């Protein structure tokens, strides 16, 4: 039985995919809660922002308000159903929990940053009435719907359709949309602003990096078991998908940045998104599309030592000690 064959394996012994089980155990060691993130200092910083900067922050948290809910829906509706390994399903169950924590974190952000009920309601409905956020949502829903009618992956076309959905959520949504959002957060952090937001984002970033890495490991496993699925046609579809994602995220950047902010502009964000897109293609063993360098030094250098210590230290306030490291050059 291959990873995508129809059926449901219920036993962990003998273990067919121990790497997936190891990833599940590593995720458990990374447990955190929203209550550990201190947003108190951010309230004073919000009063220091220019109108343009405040617009960026409000648009950003409006996107966050629904982004992880979309990912969670795809996990439940599409991914869990077709990956038949019980080890992989353990990890996906854990990922679903982490997406719920992210949703709670962003709910807390909105409740903290937006003091008026009407403003909060508008932020939660952003996917319906803010064009730049609606376009990103439509991109996500297109790929969710692309395999929503598949009960089993019987044909080559079915399996390629599943791979495109998986790659979309790993490379384009978690690996591009969210990484673009992280860039705005760390740009603010580089200017000494909204440290609470950045602190929580450190945890979210680590989670999303592991989610993306797991999805790519699933792709690697399918490639090893069914190499015939990975032809030039699939590579062309993935490249086109990433081009669409870059365009949607660039429209969001124009909305957030307007005519440009100190150290952050839509032009620089385009370069960053192209750089990230090429890294996702490289991880998938596909040719680069853009050949663009990373324009944001703060994404490579921002508090690397602090974050390394943050992820490795043992703090009594945390429920579970965190182990391991994060490679900024690989993910950003």
Beta strands, then each sheet from edge to edge (+ up, - down):
end
